[in-house]
Amino acid sequence: MGHNMITIDHNMDHDMIMMMNSNYNMVTDNHYIDTGNYIMVTGNHNMIFGNYIMVTRNHNMITRNYNMITRNYNMVTGNDNMITGNHFMVT
């Protein structure tokens, strides 16, 4: 566990997902809270659209966070269908 780190492209036009090997143990670490542009539950994730998560090993942790993100995401943009349609692309 802990081999995948998920980052989101900072371009608002193309919220691309990148998977890279890293030493981070959890995607749920508050390491991502500081910028607000990464996957974390802070409430204002305008950049999270489309193909959301590609991950295998951290599936359970991401699922837990995704439920919370979905709640916030509905309040922010109401475009939750864009996420749920492409939520997990398990490789």
DSSP file (Angstrom, degrees, kcal/mol; ACC not computed):
  #  RESIDUE AA STRUCTURE BP1 BP2  ACC     N-H-->O    O-->H-N    N-H-->O    O-->H-N    TCO  KAPPA ALPHA  PHI   PSI    X-CA   Y-CA   Z-CA
    1    1 A M              0   0    0      0, 0.0    25,-0.1     0, 0.0    57,-0.1   0.000 360.0 360.0 360.0 148.8    0.0    0.0    0.0
    2    2 A G        +     0   0    0      2,-0.1    20,-0.2    23,-0.0    24,-0.1   0.665 360.0 115.7  94.2  17.8    1.1    3.5   -0.6
    3    3 A H        +     0   0    0     18,-0.1    19,-0.8    22,-0.1     2,-0.5   0.622  62.9  70.8 -92.8 -11.8    2.7    3.2   -4.0
    4    4 A N  E     -A   21   0A   0     17,-0.2     2,-0.5    21,-0.1    17,-0.2  -0.895  54.3-176.5-111.7 131.2    0.3    5.5   -5.8
    5    5 A M  E     -A   20   0A   0     15,-1.8    15,-1.3    -2,-0.5     2,-0.5  -0.992  16.2-148.7-119.6 132.0    0.0    9.2   -5.4
    6    6 A I  E     +A   19   0A   0     -2,-0.5    33,-0.4    13,-0.2     2,-0.3  -0.866  18.9 176.6-104.4 126.7   -2.7   11.0   -7.3
    7    7 A T  E     -A   18   0A   0     11,-1.5    11,-1.7    -2,-0.5     2,-0.4  -0.906  19.3-139.3-124.4 156.9   -2.2   14.5   -8.5
    8    8 A I  E     -A   17   0A   0     -2,-0.3     9,-0.2     9,-0.2     7,-0.1  -0.942  27.1-108.5-117.7 136.1   -4.4   16.8  -10.5
    9    9 A D        -     0   0    0      7,-2.2     8,-0.0    -2,-0.4     5,-0.0  -0.340  22.4-136.5 -58.3 138.0   -3.2   19.0  -13.3
   10   10 A H  S    S+     0   0    0      5,-0.1     2,-0.4     3,-0.0    -1,-0.1   0.587  74.4 105.7 -76.7  -8.8   -3.4   22.6  -12.2
   11   11 A N        -     0   0    0      3,-0.4     3,-0.2     1,-0.2     5,-0.1  -0.593  62.1-153.0 -75.1 125.5   -4.9   23.7  -15.6
   12   12 A M  S    S+     0   0    0     -2,-0.4     3,-0.3     1,-0.2    -1,-0.2   0.787  93.9  58.1 -66.3 -25.9   -8.6   24.5  -15.2
   13   13 A D  S    S+     0   0    0      1,-0.3     2,-0.5    -3,-0.0    -1,-0.2   0.866 116.9  27.6 -74.1 -35.9   -9.1   23.5  -18.8
   14   14 A H        -     0   0    0     -3,-0.2     2,-1.9     2,-0.1    -3,-0.4  -0.848  64.4-169.3-132.2  96.0   -7.7   20.0  -18.5
   15   15 A D        +     0   0    0     -2,-0.5     2,-0.2    -3,-0.3    34,-0.1  -0.604  25.9 180.0 -84.3  83.8   -8.0   18.4  -15.2
   16   16 A M        -     0   0    0     -2,-1.9    -7,-2.2    -5,-0.1     2,-0.5  -0.588  21.7-135.4 -88.8 145.9   -5.8   15.4  -16.1
   17   17 A I  E     -A    8   0A   0     -2,-0.2     2,-0.4    -9,-0.2    -9,-0.2  -0.856  18.4-167.6-102.8 133.9   -5.0   12.7  -13.6
   18   18 A M  E     -A    7   0A   0    -11,-1.7   -11,-1.5    -2,-0.5     2,-0.5  -0.972   7.9-156.1-121.4 136.0   -1.5   11.4  -13.2
   19   19 A M  E     +A    6   0A   0     -2,-0.4     2,-0.3   -13,-0.2   -13,-0.2  -0.939  23.8 165.2-106.8 128.3   -0.5    8.3  -11.4
   20   20 A M  E     -A    5   0A   0    -15,-1.3   -15,-1.8    -2,-0.5     2,-0.2  -0.992  39.3-106.5-141.9 150.8    3.1    8.2  -10.1
   21   21 A N  E     +A    4   0A   0     -2,-0.3     2,-0.3   -17,-0.2   -17,-0.2  -0.511  50.7 155.9 -72.8 141.4    5.1    6.1   -7.7
   22   22 A S        -     0   0    0    -19,-0.8    -1,-0.0   -20,-0.2     0, 0.0  -0.933  53.2-112.3-155.3 177.0    5.9    7.9   -4.5
   23   23 A N  S    S+     0   0    0     -2,-0.3     2,-0.2   -20,-0.0   -20,-0.1   0.349  72.4 120.9 -98.9   4.7    6.7    7.3   -0.9
   24   24 A Y        -     0   0    0      1,-0.1    -2,-0.2   -21,-0.1   -20,-0.1  -0.497  50.8-155.5 -72.5 137.3    3.5    8.7    0.5
   25   25 A N  S    S+     0   0    0     -2,-0.2     2,-0.4     1,-0.2    -1,-0.1   0.847  71.5  27.0 -82.6 -34.9    1.5    6.2    2.5
   26   26 A M    >   -     0   0    0    -24,-0.1     3,-0.8     1,-0.1    -1,-0.2  -0.973  52.7-149.9-134.3 143.1   -1.9    7.6    2.1
   27   27 A V  T 3  S+     0   0    0     -2,-0.4     5,-0.1     1,-0.2    -1,-0.1   0.675 102.1  65.9 -73.8 -17.3   -3.8    9.6   -0.4
   28   28 A T  T 3  S+     0   0    0     12,-0.1    -1,-0.2     3,-0.1    13,-0.1   0.429  73.4 124.7 -87.0   2.6   -5.8   10.9    2.6
   29   29 A D  S X  S-     0   0    0     -3,-0.8     3,-1.4     1,-0.2     4,-0.2  -0.262  72.5-122.8 -61.5 148.0   -2.8   12.7    4.1
   30   30 A N  G >> S+     0   0    0      1,-0.3     3,-0.9     2,-0.2     4,-0.6   0.390  93.6 100.3 -74.0   7.8   -3.3   16.4    4.9
   31   31 A H  G 34 S+     0   0    0      1,-0.2    -1,-0.3     2,-0.2     4,-0.2   0.776  84.2  47.6 -57.2 -26.4   -0.2   16.8    2.7
   32   32 A Y  G <> S+     0   0    0     -3,-1.4     4,-1.2     1,-0.2     6,-0.6   0.594  91.7  78.3 -93.0 -11.5   -2.7   17.8    0.0
   33   33 A I  T <4 S+     0   0    0     -3,-0.9    -1,-0.2     1,-0.2    -2,-0.2   0.822  79.1  71.7 -69.0 -28.8   -4.8   20.2    2.0
   34   34 A D  T  < S+     0   0    0     -4,-0.6    -1,-0.2    -3,-0.2    -2,-0.1   0.857 105.6  32.1 -60.9 -40.6   -2.4   23.1    1.7
   35   35 A T  T  4 S-     0   0    0     -3,-0.5    -1,-0.2    -4,-0.2    -2,-0.2   0.846  85.9-144.8 -88.2 -33.8   -2.9   23.9   -1.9
   36   36 A G  S  < S+     0   0    0     -4,-1.2     4,-0.1     9,-0.0    -3,-0.1   0.472  80.5  93.9  80.0   0.2   -6.6   23.0   -2.3
   37   37 A N  S    S+     0   0    0     -5,-0.2     2,-0.2     2,-0.1   -29,-0.1   0.422  73.5  72.2-101.8  -0.7   -5.9   21.8   -5.8
   38   38 A Y  S    S-     0   0    0     -6,-0.6     2,-1.0   -31,-0.1   -31,-0.1  -0.490 101.9 -72.7-108.9 179.3   -5.3   18.2   -4.9
   39   39 A I  S    S+     0   0    0    -33,-0.4     2,-0.3    -2,-0.2    -7,-0.1  -0.609  80.6 117.3 -77.8 104.0   -7.7   15.5   -3.8
   40   40 A M  S    S-     0   0    0     -2,-1.0     2,-1.3    -4,-0.1     3,-0.4  -0.969  70.1-102.5-158.3 163.9   -8.7   16.3   -0.3
   41   41 A V        +     0   0    0     -2,-0.3    -2,-0.1     1,-0.2    -8,-0.0  -0.702  69.9 121.5 -97.5  89.0  -11.9   17.1    1.5
   42   42 A T  S    S-     0   0    0     -2,-1.3    -1,-0.2    -6,-0.1    -3,-0.0   0.602  73.6-115.8-118.5 -23.3  -11.9   20.8    2.0
   43   43 A G  S    S+     0   0    0     -3,-0.4     2,-0.3    -7,-0.0    -2,-0.1   0.215  90.9  77.6 116.5 -16.6  -15.0   21.8    0.2
   44   44 A N        +     0   0    0     -8,-0.1     2,-1.0    32,-0.0     3,-0.2  -0.550  44.5 147.3-127.6  69.0  -14.0   24.0   -2.8
   45   45 A H    >   +     0   0    0     -2,-0.3     3,-1.0     1,-0.2    -8,-0.1  -0.649   3.4 156.7-106.4  76.9  -12.6   21.7   -5.5
   46   46 A N  T 3  S+     0   0    0     -2,-1.0    -1,-0.2     1,-0.2    -9,-0.1   0.726  71.4  60.4 -69.0 -20.5  -13.6   23.5   -8.7
   47   47 A M  T 3  S+     0   0    0     -3,-0.2     2,-1.1    -9,-0.1    -1,-0.2   0.569  77.6  97.6 -87.7  -8.1  -10.8   21.7  -10.5
   48   48 A I    <   +     0   0    0     -3,-1.0     2,-0.3   -10,-0.1     4,-0.1  -0.698  53.2 129.8 -89.5 104.0  -12.1   18.2   -9.9
   49   49 A F        +     0   0    0     -2,-1.1    31,-0.1     2,-0.2    34,-0.1  -0.880  50.0   1.1-139.2 169.5  -14.0   17.1  -13.0
   50   50 A G  S    S+     0   0    0     -2,-0.3     2,-0.7     1,-0.0    36,-0.3  -0.123 116.2  25.6  60.3-135.5  -14.2   14.3  -15.5
   51   51 A N  S    S+     0   0    0      1,-0.2    -2,-0.2   -36,-0.1    36,-0.1  -0.530  75.8 176.1 -70.9 109.3  -12.0   11.3  -15.1
   52   52 A Y        +     0   0    0     34,-0.9     2,-0.4    -2,-0.7    -1,-0.2   0.968  46.0  13.7 -90.9 -57.8  -11.4   11.5  -11.5
   53   53 A I  B     -b   88   0B   0     34,-1.3    36,-1.6    33,-0.6     2,-0.5  -0.975  41.6-179.4-133.2 133.1   -9.4    8.7  -10.1
   54   54 A M        +     0   0    0     -2,-0.4     2,-0.3    34,-0.2    36,-0.1  -0.940  39.5 125.8-123.3 108.8   -7.2    5.9  -11.5
   55   55 A V        -     0   0    0     -2,-0.5    36,-0.1    34,-0.1    -2,-0.1  -0.994  33.1-179.1-158.3 154.9   -5.9    3.8   -8.7
   56   56 A T  S >  S+     0   0    0     -2,-0.3     3,-1.3    34,-0.1     4,-0.2   0.658  81.0  43.7-121.5 -55.9   -5.7    0.2   -7.5
   57   57 A R  T 3  S+     0   0    0      1,-0.3     3,-0.3     2,-0.1    -2,-0.0   0.837 116.8  44.5 -69.4 -33.5   -3.9   -0.2   -4.2
   58   58 A N  T 3> S+     0   0    0      1,-0.2     4,-2.4     2,-0.1    -1,-0.3   0.083  75.7 124.6 -97.5  24.4   -5.5    2.7   -2.4
   59   59 A H  H <> S+     0   0    0     -3,-1.3     4,-2.2     1,-0.2    -1,-0.2   0.876  71.6  47.9 -53.5 -46.2   -9.0    1.9   -3.6
   60   60 A N  H  > S+     0   0    0     -3,-0.3     4,-1.9     1,-0.2    -1,-0.2   0.905 112.0  48.2 -68.4 -40.5  -10.6    1.7   -0.2
   61   61 A M  H  > S+     0   0    0      1,-0.2     4,-1.9     2,-0.2    -1,-0.2   0.896 112.4  49.6 -66.3 -38.1   -9.1    4.9    1.1
   62   62 A I  H  X S+     0   0    0     -4,-2.4     4,-2.8     1,-0.2    -1,-0.2   0.882 107.2  55.0 -68.7 -36.4  -10.1    6.8   -2.0
   63   63 A T  H  X S+     0   0    0     -4,-2.2     4,-1.6    -5,-0.3    -1,-0.2   0.917 106.5  51.3 -62.6 -41.2  -13.6    5.4   -1.7
   64   64 A R  H  X S+     0   0    0     -4,-1.9     4,-1.0     1,-0.2    -1,-0.2   0.929 115.0  42.0 -61.8 -44.4  -13.9    6.7    1.8
   65   65 A N  H  X S+     0   0    0     -4,-1.9     4,-2.9     1,-0.2     3,-0.2   0.861 106.7  62.4 -71.0 -34.2  -12.8   10.2    0.7
   66   66 A Y  H  X S+     0   0    0     -4,-2.8     4,-2.6     1,-0.2    -1,-0.2   0.863  98.1  56.5 -63.1 -34.5  -14.8   10.2   -2.4
   67   67 A N  H  X S+     0   0    0     -4,-1.6     4,-1.4     2,-0.2    -1,-0.2   0.911 111.6  42.6 -62.8 -40.0  -18.0   10.0   -0.5
   68   68 A M  H  X S+     0   0    0     -4,-1.0     4,-2.0    -3,-0.2    -2,-0.2   0.891 113.1  52.3 -72.6 -38.7  -17.1   13.1    1.4
   69   69 A I  H  X S+     0   0    0     -4,-2.9     4,-3.1     1,-0.2    -2,-0.2   0.883 105.1  56.8 -63.8 -37.2  -15.9   14.9   -1.7
   70   70 A T  H  X S+     0   0    0     -4,-2.6     4,-2.1    -5,-0.2    -1,-0.2   0.910 105.2  51.3 -61.7 -41.5  -19.2   14.0   -3.4
   71   71 A R  H  X S+     0   0    0     -4,-1.4     4,-1.2     1,-0.2    -1,-0.2   0.950 116.0  40.3 -59.5 -48.6  -21.1   15.8   -0.7
   72   72 A N  H  X S+     0   0    0     -4,-2.0     4,-1.7     1,-0.2    -2,-0.2   0.881 111.3  57.7 -67.6 -36.9  -19.0   18.9   -1.0
   73   73 A Y  H  X>S+     0   0    0     -4,-3.1     4,-2.6     1,-0.2     5,-1.7   0.873 102.1  54.6 -65.4 -36.6  -18.9   18.8   -4.7
   74   74 A N  H  <5S+     0   0    0     -4,-2.1    -1,-0.2     1,-0.2    -2,-0.2   0.889 109.1  48.4 -62.8 -37.8  -22.7   18.9   -4.9
   75   75 A M  H  <5S+     0   0    0     -4,-1.2    -1,-0.2    -5,-0.2    -2,-0.2   0.818 115.9  44.5 -71.3 -29.3  -22.7   22.0   -2.9
   76   76 A V  H  <5S-     0   0    0     -4,-1.7    -2,-0.2   -31,-0.1    -3,-0.2   0.952 138.3 -11.3 -84.1 -51.4  -20.0   23.7   -5.0
   77   77 A T  T  <5S-     0   0    0     -4,-2.6    -3,-0.2    -5,-0.1    -2,-0.1   0.660  70.3-135.0-126.0 -25.6  -21.0   22.9   -8.6
   78   78 A G  S   <S+     0   0    0     -5,-1.7     3,-0.3     1,-0.1    -4,-0.2   0.684  70.7 118.6  73.9  15.8  -23.7   20.3   -8.8
   79   79 A N    >>  +     0   0    0     -6,-0.4     3,-1.6     1,-0.2     4,-0.6  -0.168  22.6 134.6-104.3  39.3  -21.9   18.5  -11.5
   80   80 A D  H >>  +     0   0    0      1,-0.3     4,-2.6     2,-0.2     3,-1.1   0.772  59.5  70.5 -62.8 -26.3  -21.5   15.3   -9.6
   81   81 A N  H 3> S+     0   0    0     -3,-0.3     4,-1.9     1,-0.3    -1,-0.3   0.833  90.8  61.0 -60.5 -30.5  -22.6   13.2  -12.5
   82   82 A M  H <4 S+     0   0    0     -3,-1.6     4,-0.4     2,-0.2    -1,-0.3   0.810 111.3  39.4 -66.6 -28.1  -19.3   14.1  -14.2
   83   83 A I  H X< S+     0   0    0     -3,-1.1     3,-1.3    -4,-0.6   -31,-0.3   0.926 114.1  49.6 -84.8 -49.9  -17.4   12.4  -11.4
   84   84 A T  H >< S+     0   0    0     -4,-2.6     3,-0.9     1,-0.3     4,-0.2   0.819 104.6  60.7 -63.8 -29.2  -19.6    9.4  -10.7
   85   85 A G  T 3< S+     0   0    0     -4,-1.9    -1,-0.3    -5,-0.3    -2,-0.1   0.801 122.1  21.8 -66.3 -27.1  -19.7    8.5  -14.4
   86   86 A N  T <  S+     0   0    0     -3,-1.3   -34,-0.9    -4,-0.4   -33,-0.6  -0.081  86.0 130.1-129.2  34.1  -15.9    8.0  -14.4
   87   87 A H    <   +     0   0    0     -3,-0.9   -34,-1.3     1,-0.2     2,-0.6   0.965  69.7  24.3 -65.0 -61.7  -15.1    7.5  -10.8
   88   88 A F  B     +b   53   0B   0     -4,-0.2     2,-0.7   -36,-0.1    -1,-0.2  -0.904  51.1 177.5-113.2 120.9  -12.9    4.4  -10.7
   89   89 A M        -     0   0    0    -36,-1.6     2,-0.4    -2,-0.6   -34,-0.1  -0.818  24.2-160.0-111.9  88.6  -10.8    3.2  -13.6
   90   90 A V              0   0    0     -2,-0.7   -34,-0.1     1,-0.2    -2,-0.0  -0.536 360.0 360.0 -78.7 126.5   -9.2    0.3  -12.0
   91   91 A T              0   0    0     -2,-0.4    -1,-0.2   -36,-0.1   -35,-0.1   0.412 360.0 360.0-109.6 360.0   -6.1   -0.8  -13.8
